[in-house]
Amino acid sequence: MLYNIQIKVMPLKDLLDPQGKAIQNGMKNLGITSVTDVRVGKHVTLQIDAANENEAKLIAEEAGKKLLANPVMEFFEIELVN
């Protein structure tokens, strides 16, 4: 069965996010001053052929740990979508 999994990869909250800061500064330059913080991450959608939902989540977890996120700088969250 096919399962659609979304993986959100974000920088750890304690680390500086230079991309986010650049966007925040750009917003200030455009007069958008009410934004107090910006964090930039990655959104990855996987379509996984697996026997069941748990197996699909395990495959996505493995992809997140081994390829999609750098655990020193990032964390990831997995969500099953319809």
HTML snippet that shows the backbone in 3Dmol.js (N, CA, C, O; Angstrom):
<script src="https://3Dmol.org/build/3Dmol-min.js"></script>
<div id="view" style="width:600px;height:400px;position:relative"></div>
<script>
const pdb = `
ATOM      1  N   MET A   1       0.834  -1.167   0.000  1.00  0.00           N
ATOM      2  CA  MET A   1       0.000   0.000   0.000  1.00  0.00           C
ATOM      3  C   MET A   1       0.892   1.248   0.000  1.00  0.00           C
ATOM      4  O   MET A   1       1.980   1.246   0.575  1.00  0.00           O
ATOM      5  N   LEU A   2       0.417   2.298  -0.645  1.00  0.00           N
ATOM      6  CA  LEU A   2       1.186   3.542  -0.710  1.00  0.00           C
ATOM      7  C   LEU A   2       0.797   4.484   0.428  1.00  0.00           C
ATOM      8  O   LEU A   2      -0.385   4.685   0.706  1.00  0.00           O
ATOM      9  N   TYR A   3       1.800   5.052   1.073  1.00  0.00           N
ATOM     10  CA  TYR A   3       1.591   6.004   2.159  1.00  0.00           C
ATOM     11  C   TYR A   3       2.314   7.297   1.817  1.00  0.00           C
ATOM     12  O   TYR A   3       3.449   7.276   1.339  1.00  0.00           O
ATOM     13  N   ASN A   4       1.654   8.420   2.063  1.00  0.00           N
ATOM     14  CA  ASN A   4       2.266   9.734   1.869  1.00  0.00           C
ATOM     15  C   ASN A   4       2.736  10.241   3.226  1.00  0.00           C
ATOM     16  O   ASN A   4       1.961  10.358   4.175  1.00  0.00           O
ATOM     17  N   ILE A   5       4.020  10.536   3.286  1.00  0.00           N
ATOM     18  CA  ILE A   5       4.637  11.004   4.523  1.00  0.00           C
ATOM     19  C   ILE A   5       5.260  12.370   4.258  1.00  0.00           C
ATOM     20  O   ILE A   5       5.956  12.568   3.262  1.00  0.00           O
ATOM     21  N   GLN A   6       5.001  13.300   5.157  1.00  0.00           N
ATOM     22  CA  GLN A   6       5.652  14.606   5.095  1.00  0.00           C
ATOM     23  C   GLN A   6       6.678  14.675   6.216  1.00  0.00           C
ATOM     24  O   GLN A   6       6.403  14.308   7.359  1.00  0.00           O
ATOM     25  N   ILE A   7       7.864  15.150   5.865  1.00  0.00           N
ATOM     26  CA  ILE A   7       8.928  15.314   6.843  1.00  0.00           C
ATOM     27  C   ILE A   7       9.312  16.789   6.877  1.00  0.00           C
ATOM     28  O   ILE A   7       9.659  17.378   5.853  1.00  0.00           O
ATOM     29  N   LYS A   8       9.246  17.367   8.058  1.00  0.00           N
ATOM     30  CA  LYS A   8       9.642  18.764   8.256  1.00  0.00           C
ATOM     31  C   LYS A   8      11.005  18.759   8.953  1.00  0.00           C
ATOM     32  O   LYS A   8      11.152  18.200  10.040  1.00  0.00           O
ATOM     33  N   VAL A   9      11.990  19.382   8.322  1.00  0.00           N
ATOM     34  CA  VAL A   9      13.342  19.471   8.872  1.00  0.00           C
ATOM     35  C   VAL A   9      13.597  20.934   9.224  1.00  0.00           C
ATOM     36  O   VAL A   9      13.481  21.817   8.374  1.00  0.00           O
ATOM     37  N   MET A  10      13.944  21.180  10.483  1.00  0.00           N
ATOM     38  CA  MET A  10      14.161  22.554  10.950  1.00  0.00           C
ATOM     39  C   MET A  10      15.472  22.638  11.722  1.00  0.00           C
ATOM     40  O   MET A  10      15.924  21.647  12.295  1.00  0.00           O
ATOM     41  N   PRO A  11      16.088  23.832  11.736  1.00  0.00           N
ATOM     42  CA  PRO A  11      17.288  23.998  12.548  1.00  0.00           C
ATOM     43  C   PRO A  11      16.935  23.903  14.031  1.00  0.00           C
ATOM     44  O   PRO A  11      15.838  24.284  14.441  1.00  0.00           O
ATOM     45  N   LEU A  12      17.857  23.401  14.817  1.00  0.00           N
ATOM     46  CA  LEU A  12      17.645  23.346  16.263  1.00  0.00           C
ATOM     47  C   LEU A  12      17.384  24.752  16.798  1.00  0.00           C
ATOM     48  O   LEU A  12      17.974  25.725  16.327  1.00  0.00           O
ATOM     49  N   LYS A  13      16.510  24.846  17.768  1.00  0.00           N
ATOM     50  CA  LYS A  13      16.092  26.147  18.280  1.00  0.00           C
ATOM     51  C   LYS A  13      17.240  26.945  18.898  1.00  0.00           C
ATOM     52  O   LYS A  13      17.209  28.175  18.879  1.00  0.00           O
ATOM     53  N   ASP A  14      18.239  26.275  19.438  1.00  0.00           N
ATOM     54  CA  ASP A  14      19.365  26.964  20.080  1.00  0.00           C
ATOM     55  C   ASP A  14      20.394  27.495  19.094  1.00  0.00           C
ATOM     56  O   ASP A  14      21.286  28.247  19.487  1.00  0.00           O
ATOM     57  N   LEU A  15      20.293  27.122  17.826  1.00  0.00           N
ATOM     58  CA  LEU A  15      21.279  27.533  16.826  1.00  0.00           C
ATOM     59  C   LEU A  15      20.805  28.741  16.036  1.00  0.00           C
ATOM     60  O   LEU A  15      19.612  28.911  15.786  1.00  0.00           O
ATOM     61  N   LEU A  16      21.742  29.561  15.654  1.00  0.00           N
ATOM     62  CA  LEU A  16      21.457  30.697  14.789  1.00  0.00           C
ATOM     63  C   LEU A  16      21.006  30.179  13.421  1.00  0.00           C
ATOM     64  O   LEU A  16      21.563  29.214  12.898  1.00  0.00           O
ATOM     65  N   ASP A  17      20.000  30.827  12.854  1.00  0.00           N
ATOM     66  CA  ASP A  17      19.509  30.481  11.527  1.00  0.00           C
ATOM     67  C   ASP A  17      19.798  31.661  10.599  1.00  0.00           C
ATOM     68  O   ASP A  17      18.969  32.566  10.496  1.00  0.00           O
ATOM     69  N   PRO A  18      20.964  31.679   9.912  1.00  0.00           N
ATOM     70  CA  PRO A  18      21.329  32.822   9.081  1.00  0.00           C
ATOM     71  C   PRO A  18      20.323  33.115   7.975  1.00  0.00           C
ATOM     72  O   PRO A  18      20.072  34.279   7.663  1.00  0.00           O
ATOM     73  N   GLN A  19      19.745  32.077   7.378  1.00  0.00           N
ATOM     74  CA  GLN A  19      18.741  32.276   6.340  1.00  0.00           C
ATOM     75  C   GLN A  19      17.507  32.971   6.914  1.00  0.00           C
ATOM     76  O   GLN A  19      16.954  33.888   6.306  1.00  0.00           O
ATOM     77  N   GLY A  20      17.091  32.522   8.084  1.00  0.00           N
ATOM     78  CA  GLY A  20      15.949  33.136   8.744  1.00  0.00           C
ATOM     79  C   GLY A  20      16.205  34.593   9.072  1.00  0.00           C
ATOM     80  O   GLY A  20      15.333  35.442   8.885  1.00  0.00           O
ATOM     81  N   LYS A  21      17.414  34.885   9.567  1.00  0.00           N
ATOM     82  CA  LYS A  21      17.769  36.274   9.899  1.00  0.00           C
ATOM     83  C   LYS A  21      17.780  37.146   8.651  1.00  0.00           C
ATOM     84  O   LYS A  21      17.334  38.292   8.698  1.00  0.00           O
ATOM     85  N   ALA A  22      18.281  36.624   7.541  1.00  0.00           N
ATOM     86  CA  ALA A  22      18.302  37.389   6.293  1.00  0.00           C
ATOM     87  C   ALA A  22      16.875  37.713   5.836  1.00  0.00           C
ATOM     88  O   ALA A  22      16.600  38.824   5.383  1.00  0.00           O
ATOM     89  N   ILE A  23      15.983  36.749   5.956  1.00  0.00           N
ATOM     90  CA  ILE A  23      14.591  36.987   5.581  1.00  0.00           C
ATOM     91  C   ILE A  23      13.947  37.997   6.519  1.00  0.00           C
ATOM     92  O   ILE A  23      13.216  38.883   6.078  1.00  0.00           O
ATOM     93  N   GLN A  24      14.217  37.863   7.803  1.00  0.00           N
ATOM     94  CA  GLN A  24      13.663  38.804   8.775  1.00  0.00           C
ATOM     95  C   GLN A  24      14.138  40.229   8.492  1.00  0.00           C
ATOM     96  O   GLN A  24      13.349  41.172   8.545  1.00  0.00           O
ATOM     97  N   ASN A  25      15.424  40.382   8.192  1.00  0.00           N
ATOM     98  CA  ASN A  25      15.962  41.709   7.858  1.00  0.00           C
ATOM     99  C   ASN A  25      15.344  42.241   6.569  1.00  0.00           C
ATOM    100  O   ASN A  25      15.059  43.434   6.466  1.00  0.00           O
ATOM    101  N   GLY A  26      15.132  41.364   5.582  1.00  0.00           N
ATOM    102  CA  GLY A  26      14.481  41.774   4.346  1.00  0.00           C
ATOM    103  C   GLY A  26      13.061  42.259   4.598  1.00  0.00           C
ATOM    104  O   GLY A  26      12.613  43.230   3.990  1.00  0.00           O
ATOM    105  N   MET A  27      12.357  41.580   5.497  1.00  0.00           N
ATOM    106  CA  MET A  27      11.001  42.004   5.833  1.00  0.00           C
ATOM    107  C   MET A  27      11.003  43.389   6.476  1.00  0.00           C
ATOM    108  O   MET A  27      10.159  44.232   6.173  1.00  0.00           O
ATOM    109  N   LYS A  28      11.969  43.606   7.369  1.00  0.00           N
ATOM    110  CA  LYS A  28      12.079  44.930   8.005  1.00  0.00           C
ATOM    111  C   LYS A  28      12.328  46.008   6.954  1.00  0.00           C
ATOM    112  O   LYS A  28      11.757  47.097   7.028  1.00  0.00           O
ATOM    113  N   ASN A  29      13.184  45.704   5.971  1.00  0.00           N
ATOM    114  CA  ASN A  29      13.461  46.650   4.898  1.00  0.00           C
ATOM    115  C   ASN A  29      12.215  46.950   4.058  1.00  0.00           C
ATOM    116  O   ASN A  29      12.103  48.024   3.467  1.00  0.00           O
ATOM    117  N   LEU A  30      11.287  46.002   4.010  1.00  0.00           N
ATOM    118  CA  LEU A  30      10.042  46.192   3.264  1.00  0.00           C
ATOM    119  C   LEU A  30       8.937  46.816   4.117  1.00  0.00           C
ATOM    120  O   LEU A  30       7.815  47.012   3.650  1.00  0.00           O
ATOM    121  N   GLY A  31       9.264  47.118   5.352  1.00  0.00           N
ATOM    122  CA  GLY A  31       8.285  47.731   6.240  1.00  0.00           C
ATOM    123  C   GLY A  31       7.433  46.740   7.010  1.00  0.00           C
ATOM    124  O   GLY A  31       6.476  47.136   7.675  1.00  0.00           O
ATOM    125  N   ILE A  32       7.767  45.450   6.932  1.00  0.00           N
ATOM    126  CA  ILE A  32       7.046  44.421   7.693  1.00  0.00           C
ATOM    127  C   ILE A  32       7.805  44.246   9.005  1.00  0.00           C
ATOM    128  O   ILE A  32       8.743  43.453   9.088  1.00  0.00           O
ATOM    129  N   THR A  33       7.395  44.991  10.022  1.00  0.00           N
ATOM    130  CA  THR A  33       8.181  45.056  11.260  1.00  0.00           C
ATOM    131  C   THR A  33       7.611  44.227  12.402  1.00  0.00           C
ATOM    132  O   THR A  33       8.250  44.116  13.448  1.00  0.00           O
ATOM    133  N   SER A  34       6.438  43.645  12.237  1.00  0.00           N
ATOM    134  CA  SER A  34       5.827  42.903  13.336  1.00  0.00           C
ATOM    135  C   SER A  34       6.336  41.459  13.439  1.00  0.00           C
ATOM    136  O   SER A  34       6.021  40.771  14.410  1.00  0.00           O
ATOM    137  N   VAL A  35       7.103  40.994  12.472  1.00  0.00           N
ATOM    138  CA  VAL A  35       7.661  39.636  12.518  1.00  0.00           C
ATOM    139  C   VAL A  35       8.878  39.660  13.444  1.00  0.00           C
ATOM    140  O   VAL A  35       9.836  40.394  13.203  1.00  0.00           O
ATOM    141  N   THR A  36       8.830  38.854  14.498  1.00  0.00           N
ATOM    142  CA  THR A  36       9.904  38.887  15.503  1.00  0.00           C
ATOM    143  C   THR A  36      10.938  37.779  15.335  1.00  0.00           C
ATOM    144  O   THR A  36      12.031  37.870  15.895  1.00  0.00           O
ATOM    145  N   ASP A  37      10.612  36.724  14.568  1.00  0.00           N
ATOM    146  CA  ASP A  37      11.585  35.654  14.356  1.00  0.00           C
ATOM    147  C   ASP A  37      11.203  34.882  13.099  1.00  0.00           C
ATOM    148  O   ASP A  37      10.020  34.706  12.806  1.00  0.00           O
ATOM    149  N   VAL A  38      12.201  34.428  12.363  1.00  0.00           N
ATOM    150  CA  VAL A  38      11.988  33.615  11.168  1.00  0.00           C
ATOM    151  C   VAL A  38      12.946  32.434  11.244  1.00  0.00           C
ATOM    152  O   VAL A  38      14.135  32.612  11.510  1.00  0.00           O
ATOM    153  N   ARG A  39      12.437  31.240  11.012  1.00  0.00           N
ATOM    154  CA  ARG A  39      13.249  30.023  10.938  1.00  0.00           C
ATOM    155  C   ARG A  39      12.963  29.391   9.581  1.00  0.00           C
ATOM    156  O   ARG A  39      11.804  29.266   9.185  1.00  0.00           O
ATOM    157  N   VAL A  40      13.998  28.998   8.878  1.00  0.00           N
ATOM    158  CA  VAL A  40      13.862  28.399   7.556  1.00  0.00           C
ATOM    159  C   VAL A  40      14.272  26.933   7.636  1.00  0.00           C
ATOM    160  O   VAL A  40      15.315  26.596   8.196  1.00  0.00           O
ATOM    161  N   GLY A  41      13.442  26.074   7.071  1.00  0.00           N
ATOM    162  CA  GLY A  41      13.730  24.647   7.068  1.00  0.00           C
ATOM    163  C   GLY A  41      13.416  24.027   5.722  1.00  0.00           C
ATOM    164  O   GLY A  41      13.334  24.712   4.703  1.00  0.00           O
ATOM    165  N   LYS A  42      13.241  22.716   5.742  1.00  0.00           N
ATOM    166  CA  LYS A  42      12.932  21.965   4.526  1.00  0.00           C
ATOM    167  C   LYS A  42      11.644  21.187   4.747  1.00  0.00           C
ATOM    168  O   LYS A  42      11.352  20.734   5.854  1.00  0.00           O
ATOM    169  N   HIS A  43      10.893  21.045   3.683  1.00  0.00           N
ATOM    170  CA  HIS A  43       9.676  20.235   3.696  1.00  0.00           C
ATOM    171  C   HIS A  43       9.860  19.164   2.623  1.00  0.00           C
ATOM    172  O   HIS A  43      10.028  19.475   1.443  1.00  0.00           O
ATOM    173  N   VAL A  44       9.826  17.901   3.045  1.00  0.00           N
ATOM    174  CA  VAL A  44      10.048  16.788   2.125  1.00  0.00           C
ATOM    175  C   VAL A  44       8.819  15.884   2.153  1.00  0.00           C
ATOM    176  O   VAL A  44       8.347  15.508   3.227  1.00  0.00           O
ATOM    177  N   THR A  45       8.306  15.537   0.988  1.00  0.00           N
ATOM    178  CA  THR A  45       7.182  14.610   0.896  1.00  0.00           C
ATOM    179  C   THR A  45       7.673  13.305   0.277  1.00  0.00           C
ATOM    180  O   THR A  45       8.295  13.298  -0.785  1.00  0.00           O
ATOM    181  N   LEU A  46       7.383  12.214   0.959  1.00  0.00           N
ATOM    182  CA  LEU A  46       7.764  10.886   0.471  1.00  0.00           C
ATOM    183  C   LEU A  46       6.507  10.071   0.203  1.00  0.00           C
ATOM    184  O   LEU A  46       5.553  10.132   0.979  1.00  0.00           O
ATOM    185  N   GLN A  47       6.496   9.319  -0.873  1.00  0.00           N
ATOM    186  CA  GLN A  47       5.457   8.328  -1.114  1.00  0.00           C
ATOM    187  C   GLN A  47       6.136   6.974  -0.925  1.00  0.00           C
ATOM    188  O   GLN A  47       7.045   6.609  -1.670  1.00  0.00           O
ATOM    189  N   ILE A  48       5.679   6.243   0.081  1.00  0.00           N
ATOM    190  CA  ILE A  48       6.346   5.008   0.479  1.00  0.00           C
ATOM    191  C   ILE A  48       5.427   3.821   0.262  1.00  0.00           C
ATOM    192  O   ILE A  48       4.274   3.827   0.694  1.00  0.00           O
ATOM    193  N   ASP A  49       5.944   2.802  -0.410  1.00  0.00           N
ATOM    194  CA  ASP A  49       5.221   1.545  -0.597  1.00  0.00           C
ATOM    195  C   ASP A  49       5.604   0.635   0.565  1.00  0.00           C
ATOM    196  O   ASP A  49       6.734   0.153   0.638  1.00  0.00           O
ATOM    197  N   ALA A  50       4.654   0.402   1.476  1.00  0.00           N
ATOM    198  CA  ALA A  50       4.942  -0.397   2.669  1.00  0.00           C
ATOM    199  C   ALA A  50       3.743  -1.285   2.989  1.00  0.00           C
ATOM    200  O   ALA A  50       2.633  -1.051   2.512  1.00  0.00           O
ATOM    201  N   ALA A  51       3.987  -2.302   3.800  1.00  0.00           N
ATOM    202  CA  ALA A  51       2.930  -3.245   4.176  1.00  0.00           C
ATOM    203  C   ALA A  51       1.889  -2.610   5.087  1.00  0.00           C
ATOM    204  O   ALA A  51       0.711  -2.964   5.036  1.00  0.00           O
ATOM    205  N   ASN A  52       2.334  -1.656   5.932  1.00  0.00           N
ATOM    206  CA  ASN A  52       1.408  -1.001   6.853  1.00  0.00           C
ATOM    207  C   ASN A  52       1.944   0.382   7.244  1.00  0.00           C
ATOM    208  O   ASN A  52       3.056   0.764   6.879  1.00  0.00           O
ATOM    209  N   GLU A  53       1.129   1.107   7.988  1.00  0.00           N
ATOM    210  CA  GLU A  53       1.467   2.475   8.389  1.00  0.00           C
ATOM    211  C   GLU A  53       2.740   2.524   9.239  1.00  0.00           C
ATOM    212  O   GLU A  53       3.582   3.400   9.039  1.00  0.00           O
ATOM    213  N   ASN A  54       2.883   1.599  10.176  1.00  0.00           N
ATOM    214  CA  ASN A  54       4.074   1.591  11.040  1.00  0.00           C
ATOM    215  C   ASN A  54       5.352   1.378  10.235  1.00  0.00           C
ATOM    216  O   ASN A  54       6.366   2.026  10.493  1.00  0.00           O
ATOM    217  N   GLU A  55       5.305   0.477   9.266  1.00  0.00           N
ATOM    218  CA  GLU A  55       6.478   0.228   8.424  1.00  0.00           C
ATOM    219  C   GLU A  55       6.824   1.483   7.618  1.00  0.00           C
ATOM    220  O   GLU A  55       7.997   1.827   7.477  1.00  0.00           O
ATOM    221  N   ALA A  56       5.812   2.158   7.095  1.00  0.00           N
ATOM    222  CA  ALA A  56       6.047   3.394   6.340  1.00  0.00           C
ATOM    223  C   ALA A  56       6.706   4.445   7.216  1.00  0.00           C
ATOM    224  O   ALA A  56       7.637   5.124   6.784  1.00  0.00           O
ATOM    225  N   LYS A  57       6.224   4.580   8.453  1.00  0.00           N
ATOM    226  CA  LYS A  57       6.810   5.552   9.378  1.00  0.00           C
ATOM    227  C   LYS A  57       8.252   5.190   9.726  1.00  0.00           C
ATOM    228  O   LYS A  57       9.099   6.075   9.848  1.00  0.00           O
ATOM    229  N   LEU A  58       8.535   3.910   9.884  1.00  0.00           N
ATOM    230  CA  LEU A  58       9.908   3.472  10.173  1.00  0.00           C
ATOM    231  C   LEU A  58      10.849   3.793   9.017  1.00  0.00           C
ATOM    232  O   LEU A  58      11.988   4.207   9.233  1.00  0.00           O
ATOM    233  N   ILE A  59      10.371   3.603   7.795  1.00  0.00           N
ATOM    234  CA  ILE A  59      11.183   3.918   6.610  1.00  0.00           C
ATOM    235  C   ILE A  59      11.456   5.422   6.552  1.00  0.00           C
ATOM    236  O   ILE A  59      12.578   5.843   6.269  1.00  0.00           O
ATOM    237  N   ALA A  60      10.422   6.232   6.822  1.00  0.00           N
ATOM    238  CA  ALA A  60      10.590   7.689   6.827  1.00  0.00           C
ATOM    239  C   ALA A  60      11.542   8.128   7.935  1.00  0.00           C
ATOM    240  O   ALA A  60      12.361   9.025   7.737  1.00  0.00           O
ATOM    241  N   GLU A  61      11.433   7.499   9.089  1.00  0.00           N
ATOM    242  CA  GLU A  61      12.332   7.799  10.219  1.00  0.00           C
ATOM    243  C   GLU A  61      13.781   7.504   9.839  1.00  0.00           C
ATOM    244  O   GLU A  61      14.678   8.292  10.140  1.00  0.00           O
ATOM    245  N   GLU A  62      14.005   6.388   9.188  1.00  0.00           N
ATOM    246  CA  GLU A  62      15.349   6.023   8.750  1.00  0.00           C
ATOM    247  C   GLU A  62      15.890   7.043   7.741  1.00  0.00           C
ATOM    248  O   GLU A  62      17.053   7.440   7.816  1.00  0.00           O
ATOM    249  N   ALA A  63      15.037   7.465   6.798  1.00  0.00           N
ATOM    250  CA  ALA A  63      15.451   8.468   5.813  1.00  0.00           C
ATOM    251  C   ALA A  63      15.803   9.780   6.506  1.00  0.00           C
ATOM    252  O   ALA A  63      16.789  10.427   6.153  1.00  0.00           O
ATOM    253  N   GLY A  64      15.005  10.170   7.484  1.00  0.00           N
ATOM    254  CA  GLY A  64      15.284  11.397   8.217  1.00  0.00           C
ATOM    255  C   GLY A  64      16.600  11.336   8.958  1.00  0.00           C
ATOM    256  O   GLY A  64      17.392  12.277   8.908  1.00  0.00           O
ATOM    257  N   LYS A  65      16.840  10.231   9.646  1.00  0.00           N
ATOM    258  CA  LYS A  65      18.070  10.075  10.434  1.00  0.00           C
ATOM    259  C   LYS A  65      19.317   9.953   9.564  1.00  0.00           C
ATOM    260  O   LYS A  65      20.349  10.549   9.874  1.00  0.00           O
ATOM    261  N   LYS A  66      19.231   9.183   8.476  1.00  0.00           N
ATOM    262  CA  LYS A  66      20.419   8.877   7.683  1.00  0.00           C
ATOM    263  C   LYS A  66      20.715   9.871   6.564  1.00  0.00           C
ATOM    264  O   LYS A  66      21.851   9.959   6.099  1.00  0.00           O
ATOM    265  N   LEU A  67      19.692  10.627   6.124  1.00  0.00           N
ATOM    266  CA  LEU A  67      19.910  11.455   4.944  1.00  0.00           C
ATOM    267  C   LEU A  67      19.362  12.872   5.048  1.00  0.00           C
ATOM    268  O   LEU A  67      20.054  13.825   4.688  1.00  0.00           O
ATOM    269  N   LEU A  68      18.149  13.027   5.527  1.00  0.00           N
ATOM    270  CA  LEU A  68      17.461  14.310   5.390  1.00  0.00           C
ATOM    271  C   LEU A  68      17.838  15.352   6.434  1.00  0.00           C
ATOM    272  O   LEU A  68      17.790  16.547   6.141  1.00  0.00           O
ATOM    273  N   ALA A  69      18.210  14.941   7.634  1.00  0.00           N
ATOM    274  CA  ALA A  69      18.519  15.897   8.702  1.00  0.00           C
ATOM    275  C   ALA A  69      19.906  15.632   9.273  1.00  0.00           C
ATOM    276  O   ALA A  69      20.320  14.484   9.435  1.00  0.00           O
ATOM    277  N   ASN A  70      20.604  16.704   9.570  1.00  0.00           N
ATOM    278  CA  ASN A  70      21.883  16.625  10.262  1.00  0.00           C
ATOM    279  C   ASN A  70      21.584  16.772  11.758  1.00  0.00           C
ATOM    280  O   ASN A  70      21.232  17.867  12.198  1.00  0.00           O
ATOM    281  N   PRO A  71      21.714  15.705  12.551  1.00  0.00           N
ATOM    282  CA  PRO A  71      21.306  15.763  13.954  1.00  0.00           C
ATOM    283  C   PRO A  71      22.096  16.765  14.800  1.00  0.00           C
ATOM    284  O   PRO A  71      21.650  17.149  15.881  1.00  0.00           O
ATOM    285  N   VAL A  72      23.243  17.181  14.323  1.00  0.00           N
ATOM    286  CA  VAL A  72      24.033  18.179  15.051  1.00  0.00           C
ATOM    287  C   VAL A  72      23.379  19.557  14.953  1.00  0.00           C
ATOM    288  O   VAL A  72      23.498  20.374  15.866  1.00  0.00           O
ATOM    289  N   MET A  73      22.689  19.808  13.840  1.00  0.00           N
ATOM    290  CA  MET A  73      22.142  21.142  13.586  1.00  0.00           C
ATOM    291  C   MET A  73      20.625  21.174  13.387  1.00  0.00           C
ATOM    292  O   MET A  73      20.017  22.243  13.447  1.00  0.00           O
ATOM    293  N   GLU A  74      20.009  20.007  13.150  1.00  0.00           N
ATOM    294  CA  GLU A  74      18.601  19.996  12.763  1.00  0.00           C
ATOM    295  C   GLU A  74      17.825  18.907  13.509  1.00  0.00           C
ATOM    296  O   GLU A  74      18.393  17.938  14.014  1.00  0.00           O
ATOM    297  N   PHE A  75      16.510  19.107  13.556  1.00  0.00           N
ATOM    298  CA  PHE A  75      15.604  18.057  14.016  1.00  0.00           C
ATOM    299  C   PHE A  75      14.552  17.847  12.930  1.00  0.00           C
ATOM    300  O   PHE A  75      14.375  18.699  12.059  1.00  0.00           O
ATOM    301  N   PHE A  76      13.857  16.715  12.983  1.00  0.00           N
ATOM    302  CA  PHE A  76      12.820  16.483  11.988  1.00  0.00           C
ATOM    303  C   PHE A  76      11.580  15.897  12.645  1.00  0.00           C
ATOM    304  O   PHE A  76      11.641  15.252  13.692  1.00  0.00           O
ATOM    305  N   GLU A  77      10.438  16.151  11.978  1.00  0.00           N
ATOM    306  CA  GLU A  77       9.153  15.613  12.413  1.00  0.00           C
ATOM    307  C   GLU A  77       8.511  14.908  11.225  1.00  0.00           C
ATOM    308  O   GLU A  77       8.606  15.362  10.085  1.00  0.00           O
ATOM    309  N   ILE A  78       7.860  13.795  11.517  1.00  0.00           N
ATOM    310  CA  ILE A  78       7.208  12.996  10.475  1.00  0.00           C
ATOM    311  C   ILE A  78       5.701  13.057  10.669  1.00  0.00           C
ATOM    312  O   ILE A  78       5.198  12.973  11.789  1.00  0.00           O
ATOM    313  N   GLU A  79       4.990  13.207   9.550  1.00  0.00           N
ATOM    314  CA  GLU A  79       3.527  13.220   9.597  1.00  0.00           C
ATOM    315  C   GLU A  79       2.980  12.392   8.439  1.00  0.00           C
ATOM    316  O   GLU A  79       3.380  12.575   7.290  1.00  0.00           O
ATOM    317  N   LEU A  80       2.072  11.489   8.749  1.00  0.00           N
ATOM    318  CA  LEU A  80       1.371  10.713   7.729  1.00  0.00           C
ATOM    319  C   LEU A  80       0.213  11.544   7.218  1.00  0.00           C
ATOM    320  O   LEU A  80      -0.582  12.045   8.013  1.00  0.00           O
ATOM    321  N   VAL A  81       0.098  11.702   5.897  1.00  0.00           N
ATOM    322  CA  VAL A  81      -0.989  12.496   5.304  1.00  0.00           C
ATOM    323  C   VAL A  81      -1.784  11.630   4.349  1.00  0.00           C
ATOM    324  O   VAL A  81      -1.277  10.636   3.827  1.00  0.00           O
ATOM    325  N   ASN A  82      -2.997  12.000   4.127  1.00  0.00           N
ATOM    326  CA  ASN A  82      -3.853  11.251   3.196  1.00  0.00           C
ATOM    327  C   ASN A  82      -3.741  11.791   1.801  1.00  0.00           C
ATOM    328  O   ASN A  82      -4.391  11.282   0.888  1.00  0.00           O
TER     329      ASN A  82
END
`;
const viewer = $3Dmol.createViewer("view");
viewer.addModel(pdb, "pdb");
viewer.setStyle({}, {cartoon: {color: "spectrum"}});
viewer.zoomTo();
viewer.render();
</script>
